[in-house]
Amino acid sequence: MASLSASNHVARVMSVANHVADVDASSRIANSWRRCLISHKLDPARQGPPQTLTEAEIRHVVAPMEETIRLVTPELDDLARVLRDAGYCVNLADTNAIMLFSRLPGEADARMFLDWKIYTGSNFAETFEGTNGLGTALADQKPILVHRDEHFRAQWHMFSCAVAPLFDHAGRLAGAVNITSCRADLERTAHQLALAVTLEATRRMEGAIFRGHFRDAWIATVPGDGGSGLLAYNDDRRIVGACRSARALLGLTDGMIASGIDLSRYVRFDQHAARGSEEIVELRRADGAALGRGHVAPPLRARSSARPLAPRRDVPVDRFNALHRLAGRDPGLIKSVKRLGSVSDHDLPVLLQGETGVGKDLFARAIHAASKRALNNYVALNCAAMPESLIDAELFGYEAGAFTGARRDGSKGLIVQADGGTLFLDEIGDMPIALQTRLLRVLENREVWPLGALKPVAVDIRLISASHRDLGRMAEQGAFRADLYFRLRGMEVRLPALRERTDRDDIIRQIAREEAPSCRLSDEAWSQLAAYPFPGNMRQLRHVLRLAGCTAENGVITDADLDLPPFGGRAAEPDLGAAERATIVEALRRHGGRVTEAARALKLSRATLYRKIKQLKIDPGSY
């Protein structure tokens, strides 16, 4: 059967390449198939894994992209967490389609990727593997979804790949972000939604790359029809950089930017805007035409100069602004922020407890910003996202030659990088017991022994840790070191779930402004958001509104744009019974089988109704 399927696929590829088949003959997939046959001389029936680089080759390829990888890793990790349960592997590849960063899904789905060598070091260039998400997106420099049998090689038909090209600070191709799933139960529409989420994550990665490169420049965020663009300019208001979308929006070229062209020829705003912190401003073109509301952020040195290096009594009181914003109007958080203010200049360790997605990292960053260590590094590690075999080297560092594959000049380790600043250990409840012992020793002795080192390195850090687990109970049960738990718990702060916050309406409005600034919420959408318990908390709310902002028509987010799965996850699936089925069938019957209209009548998102239709084995075409 497998060979027959492969033969049919080969015949289909040949017919499209020879312009015999009419279906999608001019599509990107068809064009790619022709390239693979005619230009690359590839065989669609060839079997075998992709080319995979050795460790030494991977290090050579990674070296020029280390800074880019560092800047985009937080977004990649966030994307992997969002898509993990749907069975997606998340990869970052260079411009040659070599995977340099991989996050595998859950154990059951991960086995398929490991068996087929889809991980760091794999080469998925179109010239080698034929039509596939990574190779074809990079060849065209455009986002693409390659769904199952759209792959050139028959052996990849169990996979669906959605890919967004990644561009650097100057609009040049820097690589691509790939998500791949082997789940047979996911339809093409589900992958299209995942691609929309990936596109948004990639745009934020490009923003991080741009801001990282122009750390010493002023940065204006300019709104446009195709998305916002970033402009970097100096103190004389001359443009020194522009991202890809800003270049397209304003017609800027490399030559114009190199000549130091005046900002006012393209964008104008209040001369006093953003003199010390990021502000929202009204932007206009040179002819006075409105561009819309944008942001202007000062360079890091300008932000630093607002914080004197004198004793901390001279530091302005607005250093607590970030903490107060996060606390909002929730009484419990306001009380916690007040307590944190009293210990801000003491090196008391802080333990943040709360469900996944409540914003523990944001809270930790705000604590750092309010402390005397704000001018030094804030270094974060997610203990759950890092393989156990790598946490030791990442956290404690190593000397040159300490183990096979070690960097030639060794690695400082995150603890040493945080010297003088703050170290944030997220999901510390997932840290292996052996490493807990080493961390305890660091906190007691204030020194680190890198792997292979002959002497310790003295460190001065403030530790903030976080977990969604009950560390106290884990310590009682022996699953977490009790002595380390009490070391971490200098002050414990509980961050409430979004559904528990008394100011949740304020939060929904604020995040809607941030994630979908050009849209407004319909009354039905607002009612659905206000009633939903958000098990994924702030992170889920952000992704729901970000996706809704992408799919909304005419600038209005309706309830049909909200992808809100039934609360309770998989445990709630068996409760879908006859009554629910009858209700959905009746709605489909009243609306002639039109799912969108039925979803609106049932006050469900389209995605949710499609999922229920599949679970309950309903055929909309029968009505």
N, C-alpha and C positions, 0 to 999 in steps of 0.2 A: 504493500500500500504506500509506504514512504517513497519508494523509487518511482511509483506511478505518479504520485503528487509532484515529485521533483521533475519528472519528465514533462508533465503538464505545465509547470512553471517555466521550464526552459522554452517550450513551444510558445508560451505567452510572451516571454521576453523577446524572442526572435521575431514574432509577428509585429510587436510594437516597434522594434528597432527597424524593421523593414517597411514600416508604415502600412502594414496590412490591417492591423486592428485599428478601429476608429475610436474606441473608448479611451479617453485621456491621452490620446496620441501626442498632444502638444503640451502636456503637463510637465512639471519639473521632474517628476518620477520618470516619465517616458524619456525625457531629454537625458537624464542621468543614466538610464539603462543603455541608451545609444552610446554615450561616452564610454561606458564600461566595456561594451562590446567592440566598438570601432577604435577608440583611442587607447584604452587601457588593455585591450585584448584579454579580457577576463572570461572565465567560464562560470556561468550561474549554477552549474551542478557540482562545482568543486566542494569537497568536504575538508574539514580541519579547522583548528582554532586560529585566531588572528596571530600576527607576529607579536611577540612580547619581548621587550627590552630586558637586558640584565640589570642588576642593581647598579653597576658602575655606569651603564648607559643612561639609566633613569636619573642618576645624580647629575650627569653632564647636561641632560635636557632640562632638569628642574632649575639648575643654577641661575640662568638669566631670568627666570620667572619667580624667584623666591619672594620678592617684594609684592608682586601681584597676588601670589597665593596667600601671603600673610594678610593682605588687605581684604580679600574676598572670602576668606575662610569662615568668618562669622555668618555671612549670608548663606554660604553653601551648607553649613551645619544646620541652619534654621530650615532651609529648603528640604534637607534630608529628613529632619524630624517631622515636617508637615506631610511628606509623601511616603514615609516609611511604611505605614500600615497598609498603603495601597500597593506595596510590593515593588516600589521604584528604587533602583540604584541611581545615585547622583554622582556625576563625574565632572571634573574640569579638565579640558584637554588644551594642548597648545595648538598653534596654527597648522601643525602637521597631523592633527587628529590623534596624537599620543596622549593617553589618559595619564594625568599627573597627580590627580587627587580623586579618591573614590570613597563613597560612603554606601555600604551595602544595606539592603533592607533587613527585615527579620530573618531569623535563622532558616526557616523553611524555604523562603524565596531566595535567600543568599546562596544556597547550595547550587542553584542553576547557574548563577553568574560565575561562581568559582569553578564549576565544572567546565564552562565554556571559555574560561580565561578572560572574562570581562572585568578587568580591574586595573589598578595602577600599572603602567608600563605597556598596556595593550595598544596596538596601532590600528585605528579604524579609518585610515585614509581611504578615500574612494578609489584611488589607484590600486589599492591592495584588496579591499573588502567589497568593492562595488557599492551600489546604492545603499546607504545606511544613514541614520540621523546625523552623526558627527561628520562623516566624510562629505556628505552632500551639502549640509548647512555651511561648512567651511568652503567648499568649492563655489557655492553660489553667494556666500556671505549674506544669507537670509535665514530667518527661522524656518523650521520645517518639522512636520510630523511624518515619520515613515512607519506605517502601520502594517505589521505582520507581513503578508505576502507582497508588499510593495518593496521589500528588500530585494536586492539583485540576486544574492546567493540564497538558494532554497533553504539552507540549513538555519537561517536566521528568522524563519517565519513564525517562530513562537514568540518573538520579541516585538515590542512597539517602542519607538524612540522619538522623543520630542526634544528639539535642540534649539538653543538661542545663541547666535554668535556674540562674542564679547569683544568690545572695542576699548582701546586705551584712551589716555587723556588727550591725544591728538587725533582721535577718530580713526586710528589704524587698527586693523584686525589683531587682536591679542590672543584669541583662542575661542573656546565655545563651552557652554554649560549644557550638559546632556542629562536627561532623565530617561531611564529604560525600565520597562516592566515586562515580565513574562507571564502576567496573569491573563488567562484566557477568558475570564469572566468580565473583563473591562472592555466596553465598547469604544469606538473611535471618539464619540463625543466626550467620554471621560478623559481620554488622553488630550483632547483639545483644551479642556478646562485646565488640566495639569500644565499644558504648554503655556497657557495664559499666566498662570502663577509663576512659572519659570521665567517668562519674559520680564515680569515685574521684578523678580529677584535679581535678574541679570542687569536690569537698569540701575538697581540700587548698588550692585557691585561696581558698575561703571562709575557711579557717583563717588564711591569710596576710592577707586583708583584715581579719579580726577582730583579729589580733595587731598589725597595723599601726596600726589605729585606737586600740587600748588599750595603746599602748606603755608608758604610765606606770602601768598597773594590774597587779595579780597576776592570773594566768589559770589557772583550774582546768579540766582536761579531764575531763568526767564521762561514764562509759560508760552506754549505754542499748541497748535492743533494736533501735532503728532507727538505730544509729550513735552515736558520741560527740558530746557537746555542749560548748560552750565558755562558761565563766562568767568575767566580769571583776569584780574587787572591789578596794576600796582598803585602805589600811593598817588601817582600823577594821573591816575585814571586813564592809563593806556593799556589796551588789551594785551595780555601775555599768553593767553591760552583759551581754547574753546573746545568743548566736546563735539562729538559728531552731530548730534541733533541741533546744537546751537549754530554750528557752521551752516547747516542746511536752512535753519530758520532765518538767519541773518545774512546769508550769502558770504560768509567769511572764508578766506583761503589761507594756506600756510604763509604765502607771501605777505598778505595784509597783517597777519599776526606777527610775523618776524619784523615788520617795519615799525611795530609799536603804535598801531593806529589808535586814534582817540576813541574812547568808549562812547562819548556823546554823539558820535556819528551814527550810532546804532541804537543805543539805549540811554534814556535819561531818567533820573529820579532825584529826590530831595538830596541836596548836597550834604545834609547833616545825618543822612541815614546810616545806621549801623556804625556808630563811632566806637562801640566797645563790645557789642554783643549782637547776635543774629536777630534781624528784624524783618517783619513783613512790610513791603513797600509797594506803592503804585508805580508801575513801570510804563514808560511811553517810548515810542519810536522817536527818531530825530525830528520827524515832521509833526510831532505832537499826538499822533494816533495812539490810542490806548493799547498796550500789550497785555494788561491784566496785572494781577497781584503776584509778586515774586518775593524771593528772600534775598537778603544781602548779609553775608557773614564775613567778619573781619579775619585777617590772618591770625595764626596761633600766637605770634609775637604780640599782636594788639590785644588779644584776650589775656595773655600772660601779663602784659604791662598794667592791666587793671588790678592785678594782685601784687601788691608790693612784697618785696623780699624781707621786709622788716619783721619784728616780732608779730605774732599772730593777733595781738590786740588791735593792730592797724588794718587787718583784713576787713574789707567791707562786709556788712551784714548780709548782702545778697548772695553770699556763698551758699546759703541754705535754700536758694530759690528752687533748685532742681528737686530737693527733697520735699519741699512744700507742694510743688506741682504734682509730684507723684502721690502725695498723701491726699490731695484734693480736699473734699469736705467730709471724708470718712473719720468719725471721732476716734476710732481705735488707732488708725494710722497717724492722725494728728498728734495723739499722745506719744506714740512711738518716736515720731520725728523730734518732738520736744526732748525726749530722753536722749536721743542720739546727739542732739545739739549740745547737751551737757557733757558728753564724752568725746566730742569730735576731735579734740586735740590730745586725747589720750590714746595710747596704742592698745586699747582694749579690743580683743577679738570679737567679731560680731557673727552670729549664726542666724541666717535668714531661713525661715521655715514657711513653706507654701506649696500649693499645687503647681504642676507644670504649667508654664505659660502666664504666671501672674506678674512677671517682670522682675525676677530676682536679680538679673544682671543689671538692669537699669537702676534698681535701687542701690546695688553695690557701687555702681559708678557715681551715683549721687552722693553716697557716703564718702567716697574718696574725694570728690570735688569739694566737699565741705570741710575737709581736714587739712592739717598743716602739710600733708604729703601731696597736695593737689598738683604741685608743680613737677612732681616726679611720676614715674611710670605707674600705670594701672595695667596689670597683667592678669588675664583670665584663662582658666582651663576648665573644660567640661569633662569631668572624670568618667561620665557615662558614654561620651562620644568617642573617647580615645581607647583603642585596643589596650588590654592589660599589659601586653608585652612592650608597649611604647610609652606608657605613662611614666615609668621610672626614668627613662632617658629624657623625656620632655620636661619633667618636673625638676630633677636633680642635676641634669646635664651630664656630660661625659668628656673625657680627655681624648685626644687624637689616638686612633687605633685601639680604643677600648673594646670594640667588638667588630665583627664583620659588617661592612656597610657603613661604618661610622664616617662622619665627615673628616676630611684631611686635617682641619684645624680644630676639631672637637666642637662642642656646643655648650654655651653657658648654662642652659636650663632656665626654666621660667622663674624659679625662686630667686636666682641671682639677678635675672633681668628686672625683677621687682624691687631690688635693693633700693631703699630710700622711699619706696612708694607702697603700693597696695597689691597684694596677691589675692585674687578671687578664685576659689575652688567651688565650682558649681557641681551639684549632684555628688557631693562628697560621700554620701552613703554608699556609692558604687565603687569607692576606692578599695582595692584589694587590701586584706589585713596586713600583708607584709609591708606594703607601702605606708600604711597607717603608722606602723612602728617607726619607719624612717622619718615621716613627717613629724611625729611626736618629738623625736630627737632634735630635729631642726628648731622646733618651737622652744624646747628647753635650753638648748645650747647656743641658739642663734648662729649656727654655722651649718654649711652644707658640704657633704662629701660627694663630689661628682664621681660617676663611674670611672674607675681606672686612675683616680687622682691619688697622689701621695700625701696630700695635706688638705685640710678643710678650707672652705672659703667663708669668711665672716659675712653675715647678711643682717640687714635692718629692714624688716618688713612689718606691715600691718596685715593681718589675715582676716579676710571676710569669707565665710563659707556658706553654702546653701544646700538644701535638700528638700525634695518633696516627701521623703520618708520620715517616719518618726524615729529620729536618732536615739532618743532616750530609751524607747522600747527596744530598739536594736541592741543598745548597750546592755540592757538587762538580760537579753536573750543570748548575748555573746556574739552577735553578728557584727558588732562594731566595738572597737576598743573603748572601754568606759573612761580610761584616763585621757584619751584623746578627745572624747566627747566633752568632758568638763574643761579641757583646754580651749576648745573651740567656742564654748558657750560662755564667753565673758559677758555678753549681752545677747539675749535671744529676741528676735523680732519676728512676729507672725504676720505674713502678708496674706490678707483675706482673698478668697476666690472672688472673681468678678460678680458672681451671683449673690455674694454676701455683702457687697459694698453698698452703703447707703447712698452713695453718689453715682450709681451706675449710669443713670441717665446722662449726667454731665460727661462721663467717660465716653459713652457711645457717641455723643455729639462731637466731642473733641477728636476722637479717632476718625470719625466720618470726615471731618474737615481735613485731617492730615492725609488719609488714604484715598479719598475721592473728592478733592477740592473743587472740581468743576461740576459736581453733581449735587442734587438735593434728594432727601429721602421722602418718598410718598408716605401718606398716613398709614397705609397697610404695611409698608416695609418697617416703619418705625414701630408699629404695634408688635410685629413679629420679633424684631430685635429686642424690644423691651421685655417681652415675655420669655425669651429663650434663655436657658440657664448657662450656656457657654461652658461646657466641660473643659474646653481648651483654653479658657480664660482670655487674657488680653491678646495673646498670639493668635488664637482662633478668630477673635473679633476683627483683628487687623487684616487677616487673610480673607475673611468673608467680605469685608468692605472693599478691600483692594480688588478682588475679583469682580465684585458688583460694579465698581467704578469702571472696569474694563468692558463689561457687557451691557451696561445701562444704555438705553436709547434716549436721545433728545435730552440728556443731562438729568434724567429722573430715574432714581433707583426704585424699582418696584419690588414687591414681595417675590416675584418670579425670578429676580436677579440674585436672591439670597440663597446660598448653598448651605442650608442648616440641617444636618443629618439628625435623625431622632436621638434625643438624649438617652444615654444608657448603652450606646454602642452595640456590640455584638450580643451582649447579654439580653438586650431588649428584642432581638429579632424574633424569638418564638412567640412573642405576644401579638404578632401580626396575625389576626384571626379572621374568621368569617365575616364579622361585622365590618371590619376595616375594608376587606375585599369588596363587600357589597356596596360600601360607600363610594369607593373608587370607581367600580363598574358603573354605578348610577351616574356619576359625574361625567365619565367618558361617553355614556349613552346620550346624556343631555347635550353634550357638545360635539356629537358626531365623531368621536374618537380623536378629537384634536387635544393633544396632551397639554399644550401651553394654556389653552383656555380652561381645561379641567383643573390644572394646577392653580390657576388664579382663583377659580371658584372654591377650591379646597383650602386656599391660603397656604399652599406649599410651594417651594421652589421647584423649577422644572427638574433639576437634578434629583431632588428627593422623590418626586413622583415617579420618575423613570426607575429609580432604585426599587421603590415599592412595587411597581408594575412587574419588574423582573422577579422580585422575591415571591410575589403572589401568583406568578405565572399567568398574567393577564395579557391578552392580545388586543391592543387598542384598535387594530384594523378590523376587528369584528363588530365594532360599534359605529 
